Amino acid sequence: MPTETNAIQEDTMGRFEGKVAVVTGAGAGIGKACALAIAREGGRVVVADIDGSAATACTAQIAAEAGHSLALAIDIAEAQAVAALFDIAERHFSAVDLLVNNAGAMHLTPRDRAILDLDLAVWDQTMATNLRGTLLCCRQAIPGMIARGGGAIVNMSSCQGLSGDTALTSYAASKAAMNMLSASLATQYGHAQIRCNAVAPGLIMTERLLAKLDECMQRHLRRHQLLPRVGRPEDVAALVAFLLSEDAAFITGQVVCIDGGMLAHVPTYADGGNSRAARPSGETAEAAALQRC
Ligand SMILES: NC(=O)c1ccc[n+]([C@@H]2O[C@H](COP(=O)([O-])OP(=O)(O)OC[C@H]3O[C@@H](n4cnc5c(N)ncnc54)[C@H](O)[C@@H]3O)[C@@H](O)[C@H]2O)c1
């Protein structure tokens, strides 16, 4: 059952005043940060997550900040559930103006392996959530957006969708396909004032990711960011809010990386440079630590 939080304060003005947003996977991590960012700027947010209690916890936090939201437990890979989500959103608030397709499945190795070792069930499940789920939500949102004269969609992709890897084959393929789905949507519905962009985060330290990655792996990943700090869910939420807002009114069909510079350099060359010369930041010491991992 949906649970609604208290009404937004009169004095809360922001870029999403009067707008209704659906954020999938908003019970935790990046999605939760996006839901909070939208609500803080006056948007009414449908917090959709397969984990109903996580969704409710997010709406409680929005309520504590005097925002307006609705929690729904839903698996975005299920067509009927997605149709019900948009139906409830429209009846409870009004037609959806903004959509963040954030819910995603990632099976860290050893499950999502190299192509010859890949379990097809992992491939199917990853595609069902990341690609089919995104498509289903877009298909439900577009007609209402057309009727209301426009809308904005952000699809949560990944740097993994822009470069090859030794594993995470299904995940990377699903994210690359999401990039093209975003471009197709932008191309097909731009005339109806619907904008669609993909956001490709690098390493973003959510609670769940922290629990999954050992210290050695975290150090290894941090080493190939150019900025000397970890990425935070709030960093991604700020970009998503920008792309959803009128500040980005002429931006559509793009894949925007937010990775601390991870994809801006070639690790092969950078590692070679590190082994030749010490750098004031102390990266050489980190490189030595990496060797010991
Ligand atoms: N954290 C990162 O470093 C990172 C990097 C690149 C891309 N991403 C992408 O960002 C998105 C969010 O990642 P996160 O790290 O915040 O994840 P997270 O695990 O912290 O949160 C994901 C949320 O989505 C929900 N969810 C999962 N499957 C669902 C489904 N089928 N239907 C509805 N809800 C579902 C989960 O219950 C969870 O609350 C994902 O699409 C992920 O691929 C994350």
The ligand as an SDF file (V2000), in Angstrom:
LIG
                    3D

 44 48  0  0  0  0  0  0  0  0999 V2000
   27.3740    3.0260   -7.0960 N   0  0  0  0  0  0  0  0  0  0  0  0
   28.1250    3.0840   -8.1960 C   0  0  0  0  0  0  0  0  0  0  0  0
   29.3650    3.1400   -8.1150 O   0  0  0  0  0  0  0  0  0  0  0  0
   27.4830    3.0950   -9.5490 C   0  0  0  0  0  0  0  0  0  0  0  0
   28.3170    3.3210  -10.6530 C   0  0  0  0  0  0  0  0  0  0  0  0
   27.7550    3.3530  -11.9170 C   0  0  0  0  0  0  0  0  0  0  0  0
   26.3910    3.1740  -12.0880 C   0  0  0  0  0  0  0  0  0  0  0  0
   25.5920    2.9330  -11.0000 N   0  0  0  0  0  0  0  0  0  0  0  0
   24.1710    2.7450  -11.2420 C   0  0  0  0  0  0  0  0  0  0  0  0
   23.4210    3.5950  -10.4030 O   0  0  0  0  0  0  0  0  0  0  0  0
   22.1910    2.9670  -10.0660 C   0  0  0  0  0  0  0  0  0  0  0  0
   22.0210    2.9310   -8.5630 C   0  0  0  0  0  0  0  0  0  0  0  0
   23.1230    2.2440   -8.0150 O   0  0  0  0  0  0  0  0  0  0  0  0
   23.4420    2.2670   -6.4560 P   0  0  0  0  0  0  0  0  0  0  0  0
   24.8840    2.0160   -6.3380 O   0  0  0  0  0  0  0  0  0  0  0  0
   22.8280    3.4390   -5.8010 O   0  0  0  0  0  0  0  0  0  0  0  0
   22.6860    0.9170   -6.0090 O   0  0  0  0  0  0  0  0  0  0  0  0
   22.0610    0.4780   -4.5860 P   0  0  0  0  0  0  0  0  0  0  0  0
   22.1580   -1.0040   -4.5790 O   0  0  0  0  0  0  0  0  0  0  0  0
   22.6560    1.2440   -3.4680 O   0  0  0  0  0  0  0  0  0  0  0  0
   20.5290    0.8950   -4.7440 O   0  0  0  0  0  0  0  0  0  0  0  0
   19.7680    0.3690   -5.7760 C   0  0  0  0  0  0  0  0  0  0  0  0
   18.3030    0.3620   -5.3820 C   0  0  0  0  0  0  0  0  0  0  0  0
   17.5490   -0.1800   -6.4790 O   0  0  0  0  0  0  0  0  0  0  0  0
   16.6250   -1.1210   -5.9640 C   0  0  0  0  0  0  0  0  0  0  0  0
   16.2960   -2.0960   -6.9890 N   0  0  0  0  0  0  0  0  0  0  0  0
   17.0870   -3.0860   -7.4480 C   0  0  0  0  0  0  0  0  0  0  0  0
   16.4390   -3.8070   -8.3800 N   0  0  0  0  0  0  0  0  0  0  0  0
   15.2100   -3.2590   -8.5060 C   0  0  0  0  0  0  0  0  0  0  0  0
   14.0750   -3.5690   -9.3020 C   0  0  0  0  0  0  0  0  0  0  0  0
   14.0790   -4.6120  -10.1420 N   0  0  0  0  0  0  0  0  0  0  0  0
   12.9790   -2.7920   -9.1910 N   0  0  0  0  0  0  0  0  0  0  0  0
   12.9610   -1.7540   -8.3280 C   0  0  0  0  0  0  0  0  0  0  0  0
   13.9980   -1.4210   -7.5350 N   0  0  0  0  0  0  0  0  0  0  0  0
   15.1150   -2.1690   -7.6290 C   0  0  0  0  0  0  0  0  0  0  0  0
   17.3040   -1.7200   -4.7520 C   0  0  0  0  0  0  0  0  0  0  0  0
   16.3730   -2.3030   -3.8440 O   0  0  0  0  0  0  0  0  0  0  0  0
   18.0460   -0.5130   -4.1750 C   0  0  0  0  0  0  0  0  0  0  0  0
   17.2570    0.1780   -3.2180 O   0  0  0  0  0  0  0  0  0  0  0  0
   22.2110    1.5890  -10.7230 C   0  0  0  0  0  0  0  0  0  0  0  0
   21.5480    1.6310  -11.9540 O   0  0  0  0  0  0  0  0  0  0  0  0
   23.6970    1.3410  -10.9250 C   0  0  0  0  0  0  0  0  0  0  0  0
   23.9380    0.4460  -11.9980 O   0  0  0  0  0  0  0  0  0  0  0  0
   26.1160    2.8990   -9.7320 C   0  0  0  0  0  0  0  0  0  0  0  0
  1  2  1  0
  2  3  2  0
  2  4  1  0
  4  5  1  0
  4 44  2  0
  5  6  2  0
  6  7  1  0
  7  8  2  0
  8  9  1  0
  8 44  1  0
  9 10  1  0
  9 42  1  0
 10 11  1  0
 11 12  1  0
 11 40  1  0
 12 13  1  0
 13 14  1  0
 14 15  2  0
 14 16  1  0
 14 17  1  0
 17 18  1  0
 18 19  2  0
 18 20  1  0
 18 21  1  0
 21 22  1  0
 22 23  1  0
 23 24  1  0
 23 38  1  0
 24 25  1  0
 25 26  1  0
 25 36  1  0
 26 27  1  0
 26 35  1  0
 27 28  2  0
 28 29  1  0
 29 30  1  0
 29 35  2  0
 30 31  1  0
 30 32  2  0
 32 33  1  0
 33 34  2  0
 34 35  1  0
 36 37  1  0
 36 38  1  0
 38 39  1  0
 40 41  1  0
 40 42  1  0
 42 43  1  0
M  CHG  2   8   1  16  -1
M  END
$$$$
